[in-house]
Amino acid sequence: MRPLKLTLNCFGPFLSETVDFTKLGDDLFLISGPTGSGKTTIFDGISYALFGEASSPDRLADGMKSDFADVGNPCFVELTFSVGPKIYHIQMMMNHLNTGHKEQKHEAHLWAVAPDGTETLIASSVRECAQAIKTILGLSASQFRQIVMLPQGQFSRLLKSTEKERVDLLKTLFSMDYYKSFERKVEAAAQ
């Protein structure tokens, strides 16, 4: 998964901010900066867009609405990302009060983006988006946090996880099902 564009609206310290990752080119990049500059908010935004959760289980997604947001200004995150040659665009909106002070419920929409830029809706609820994202990425929210959020000081958690947790994560990362199936066939043939 490669982030292409992240839009944060009334999210964390940002009223309206867009990060265009495509300007960084195709090379590997590092997000760095002084404490309080918004690095974690970028990771929270990506994680929230994909899974409706913060980038760390220690923080609650509901607490990410900006303290600077006016009533009626919705809190949402949009992420355009690629997985291989395919491009997707997801919008995740938090519960909020609209201008009539009526509560708008948590919403999510996921689109597939064609090469010409046209978008086709593939999921239109929080539950549908969660299922689609898990299928597209092949990772759960906790696995995503373990892999992508390691630079946020979580490397020790991977090292301290049980052997079964590490094996399960590595099997998912490296698609080991094929090899396990082959191993079982060889063992069965040898008997």
C-alpha positions in Angstrom: 0.0 0.0 0.0 1.4 3.4 -1.0 -0.4 6.6 0.1 -0.9 9.0 -2.7 -2.9 11.9 -1.2 -4.2 12.4 2.3 -6.8 15.1 3.2 -7.5 15.9 6.9 -10.5 18.0 7.7 -11.0 19.1 11.3 -8.8 16.2 12.3 -6.2 16.5 15.1 -4.6 19.9 15.0 -5.6 20.5 11.4 -8.7 22.4 10.2 -7.9 21.6 6.6 -4.7 20.0 5.4 -3.7 18.0 2.3 -0.5 15.9 2.0 0.3 15.1 -1.6 2.7 12.1 -1.4 3.0 11.9 -5.2 5.3 15.0 -5.0 7.8 12.8 -3.3 8.3 10.6 -6.3 8.4 6.8 -6.4 11.3 6.5 -4.0 11.1 5.4 -0.4 10.4 8.4 1.9 10.7 9.3 5.6 8.2 11.4 7.5 10.2 13.4 10.1 10.0 16.5 12.1 10.1 17.9 15.6 7.8 16.8 18.3 4.3 18.3 17.8 4.7 18.9 14.1 2.0 16.5 13.1 3.8 13.3 12.1 1.6 11.1 14.3 -1.5 12.9 13.0 -0.5 11.9 9.4 -0.2 8.2 10.6 -3.5 8.6 12.5 -5.2 10.0 9.4 -4.0 7.1 7.2 -5.0 4.5 9.8 -8.4 6.2 10.4 -9.2 6.4 6.7 -8.4 2.8 6.2 -9.8 1.2 9.5 -11.6 3.9 11.4 -9.0 3.6 14.2 -6.0 5.6 15.4 -2.5 4.5 14.5 -2.0 3.3 18.1 -4.4 1.3 20.2 -3.6 3.8 23.1 -5.5 6.6 21.4 -9.3 6.7 20.6 -10.4 7.7 17.1 -13.3 9.7 18.6 -10.7 12.0 20.3 -9.2 13.0 17.0 -11.7 15.6 16.1 -10.0 19.0 16.0 -10.6 21.3 19.0 -10.6 24.2 16.5 -13.5 22.9 14.4 -16.7 24.9 14.4 -20.0 23.1 14.9 -21.2 21.9 11.5 -17.8 21.6 10.1 -17.4 17.8 9.6 -14.4 15.8 10.7 -13.3 13.5 7.9 -10.2 11.9 6.4 -9.8 11.1 2.7 -7.0 8.9 1.4 -6.1 8.0 -2.1 -3.7 5.0 -2.2 -2.4 2.4 -4.5 -1.9 -1.3 -4.1 0.1 -2.5 -7.0 -1.3 -1.0 -10.1 -4.8 -0.4 -8.6 -5.8 2.9 -7.1 -8.4 3.5 -4.4 -10.0 6.5 -2.7 -11.6 6.2 0.7 -13.4 8.8 2.8 -14.1 8.1 6.5 -16.3 10.7 8.4 -16.6 10.8 12.2 -19.8 11.4 14.1 -20.4 15.2 14.2 -23.1 17.8 14.7 -24.3 19.4 11.4 -25.2 23.0 11.1 -28.7 22.2 12.4 -27.1 20.6 15.5 -28.3 17.2 14.4 -25.9 14.3 14.8 -24.4 12.9 11.6 -23.4 9.3 12.1 -20.0 7.8 11.2 -19.9 7.2 7.5 -17.4 5.6 5.0 -17.2 5.3 1.2 -14.6 3.5 -0.9 -14.1 3.9 -4.6 -11.9 2.2 -7.1 -10.1 4.8 -9.3 -9.8 4.0 -13.0 -6.7 5.2 -15.0 -8.7 8.0 -16.5 -9.6 9.2 -12.9 -13.2 8.1 -12.9 -14.3 6.6 -9.6 -16.5 3.6 -9.1 -18.1 3.2 -5.6 -17.3 -0.3 -4.2 -18.3 0.2 -0.6 -20.7 2.6 1.1 -20.8 1.8 4.8 -18.3 1.5 7.6 -18.8 -2.3 7.7 -18.5 -2.7 3.9 -15.4 -0.5 3.8 -13.7 -2.4 6.6 -14.3 -5.7 4.8 -13.1 -4.3 1.5 -10.0 -2.7 3.0 -9.0 -6.0 4.7 -9.4 -7.8 1.4 -7.5 -5.2 -0.6 -4.6 -4.8 1.8 -4.6 -8.4 3.1 -4.1 -7.0 6.6 -6.2 -6.3 9.7 -5.9 -3.0 11.5 -3.7 -4.5 14.2 -1.4 -6.1 11.6 -1.2 -2.8 9.7 -0.3 -1.0 12.9 2.4 -3.5 13.6 4.0 -3.2 10.1 3.4 0.4 9.1 3.5 2.1 12.5 6.7 0.4 13.7 8.6 3.7 13.3 6.3 5.2 15.9 8.1 3.4 18.7 6.3 0.1 18.4 9.2 -2.0 17.2 9.6 -3.4 20.8 6.0 -4.7 20.7 6.8 -6.8 17.6 10.0 -8.1 19.3 8.0 -8.8 22.5 5.1 -10.5 20.8 4.6 -14.2 21.2 6.1 -16.5 18.6 2.7 -17.4 17.3 1.8 -13.7 16.8 5.1 -13.1 14.9 4.6 -16.2 12.8 1.0 -15.3 12.0 2.1 -11.8 11.0 5.0 -13.0 8.8 2.7 -15.6 7.2 0.3 -12.8 6.2 3.1 -10.5 5.0 4.8 -13.1 2.9 1.7 -15.1 1.7 3.0 -18.4 3.2 -0.3 -20.3 2.6 1.0 -21.7 -0.7 4.2 -23.0 0.9 2.3 -24.5 3.9 -0.1 -26.3 1.4 2.9 -27.6 -0.6 4.6 -28.8 2.7 1.4 -30.7 3.7 1.2 -32.3 0.2 4.9 -33.4 0.4 4.3 -34.8 4.0 1.2 -36.7 2.8 3.0 -38.1 -0.2 5.9 -39.3 2.0 3.6 -41.3 4.3 
